[in-house]
Amino acid sequence: GSIEHKDAAGNSGVIHSGDVQWMTAASGVLHKEFHEKEYAKRGRLFHALQLWVNLPERHKNDAPAYQYIPATTMGRYQSLDETIDAIVYTGSFRYITGPAKSHTPMNIYKLKLQPNSWISISENMTWNTGFLVINGTGSANGESIEYGDFVLFNNDGERFEVESGDEGLEIFVLAGEPLNEPVVKQGPYVMTNKAELLLAYGEYINGKFGREEAIM
């Protein structure tokens, strides 16, 4: 599929299959995502994954930013026996790095395991680590997983054993250094306390994030 992006900071772009748009809202910006015009004419089912990454308090008032990351620039890994493929979006996996720039250390990558395959993954034991299963069945550290499951691990180990079932398995691995900061959220606003939340809402009402006509 194809998704078009437009925001009040003047950024725009179209992402296609395998591409990533990495938008940093920071101090606030109006934006919209919608079917790209030609794709909307053809129409068909497509799958997209939207992730929200909390910014450290010291960066919440930075200027908004936008990264367009085409599929051709992603880090790619394949095991010697060709049973494991990985696409790395940010951070690293098996010394392969991804192109997206983040404000705090994190690894985000997709793993595809051929049927009845196995892999051991190592992540920093102090990081938050989870898997989102997007296709197939298998197990993680001996526990069964299937399409639609999200598995969140305790911060007490750095190695995770993943096996695929007869259908194979695809997972998004999300691992990152905890901020260890308070989080208060409401709707699209994510701040560190209620006063900041009210201030952000007031700034939106007063047009600091931009006007709707800028993204029409």
Residue pairs with C-beta under 8 A, 6 or more apart in sequence:
1 16
1 17
1 35
1 39
1 44
1 46
1 47
1 48
2 14
2 15
2 16
2 17
2 35
2 36
2 38
2 39
3 14
3 15
3 21
3 33
3 34
3 35
3 36
3 48
4 12
4 13
4 14
4 33
4 34
4 35
4 36
4 37
5 11
5 12
5 13
5 14
5 15
5 21
5 23
5 31
5 32
5 33
5 66
6 12
6 31
6 32
6 215
7 23
7 29
7 30
7 31
7 32
7 64
7 66
7 210
7 215
8 29
8 30
8 31
8 209
8 210
8 211
8 214
8 215
9 29
9 63
9 64
9 66
9 210
11 23
11 64
11 66
13 21
13 66
13 68
14 36
15 21
15 68
16 71
17 46
17 71
18 70
18 71
18 74
18 87
19 68
19 69
19 70
19 71
20 67
20 69
20 74
20 89
20 100
21 66
21 67
21 68
21 69
22 66
22 67
22 69
22 90
22 100
22 101
23 29
23 31
23 64
23 65
23 66
23 67
24 55
24 62
24 64
24 65
24 66
24 67
24 103
25 31
25 64
25 188
26 55
26 59
26 60
26 61
26 62
26 63
26 64
26 65
27 60
27 61
27 62
27 63
27 64
27 208
28 64
28 200
28 203
28 204
28 208
28 209
29 64
29 209
29 210
30 209
30 210
30 211
30 212
30 214
30 215
31 215
32 215
34 40
47 134
49 132
49 134
49 172
51 108
51 174
52 190
53 102
53 106
53 176
54 179
54 183
54 190
55 62
55 103
55 190
56 103
56 104
56 179
56 181
57 179
57 181
57 192
59 103
60 191
60 192
60 196
67 100
67 101
69 89
69 99
69 100
73 99
74 87
74 88
74 89
74 98
74 99
75 86
75 87
75 88
75 89
75 92
75 93
75 96
75 97
75 98
75 99
75 109
76 85
76 86
76 87
76 88
76 96
77 84
77 85
77 86
77 88
77 93
77 94
77 96
78 84
78 85
78 86
79 85
79 119
82 114
83 113
83 114
83 117
84 111
84 112
84 113
84 114
84 117
84 119
85 111
85 112
86 93
86 94
86 96
86 109
86 110
86 111
86 112
87 109
87 110
88 96
88 97
88 98
88 107
88 108
88 109
89 98
89 99
89 100
89 108
89 109
89 110
90 98
90 99
90 100
90 101
90 102
90 106
90 107
90 108
91 97
91 98
91 102
91 105
91 106
91 107
91 108
91 109
91 175
92 98
92 107
93 107
93 109
93 173
98 108
98 109
100 108
104 176
104 177
104 179
105 127
105 176
105 177
106 127
106 174
106 175
106 176
106 177
107 123
107 173
107 174
107 175
107 176
108 172
108 173
108 174
108 175
109 172
109 173
110 134
110 170
110 171
110 172
110 173
111 119
111 121
111 162
111 169
111 170
111 171
111 173
112 168
112 169
112 170
113 119
113 136
113 138
113 162
113 163
113 164
113 168
113 169
113 170
114 164
114 168
115 164
115 165
115 166
115 167
115 168
116 163
116 164
116 165
116 166
117 163
117 164
117 168
117 169
118 161
118 162
118 163
118 164
119 161
119 162
120 159
120 160
120 161
120 162
121 159
121 160
121 161
121 162
121 173
122 158
122 159
122 160
123 129
123 158
123 160
123 173
123 175
124 158
124 175
124 177
125 155
125 156
125 157
125 158
126 155
126 177
126 178
127 155
127 175
127 176
127 177
127 178
128 152
128 155
128 175
128 176
128 177
128 178
129 152
129 153
129 155
129 160
129 173
129 174
129 175
130 150
130 151
130 152
130 153
130 173
130 174
130 175
131 140
131 145
131 149
131 150
131 151
131 160
131 162
131 171
131 172
131 173
131 174
132 149
132 150
132 171
132 172
132 174
133 145
133 146
133 147
133 148
133 149
133 150
133 151
133 169
133 170
133 171
134 147
134 170
134 171
134 172
135 147
135 167
135 168
135 169
135 170
136 146
136 147
136 164
136 165
136 167
136 168
136 169
136 170
137 144
137 145
137 146
137 147
137 164
137 165
137 166
137 167
137 169
138 144
138 145
138 146
138 162
138 163
138 164
138 165
138 169
139 145
139 161
139 162
139 163
139 165
140 151
140 160
140 161
140 162
141 153
141 160
141 161
142 161
143 151
145 151
145 169
145 171
153 160
155 178
162 169
162 171
163 169
181 192
182 192
182 193
183 190
183 191
183 192
184 190
184 191
184 192
184 193
184 194
184 196
184 197
185 191
185 197
186 197
186 201
189 197
189 200
189 201
191 197
191 200
203 209
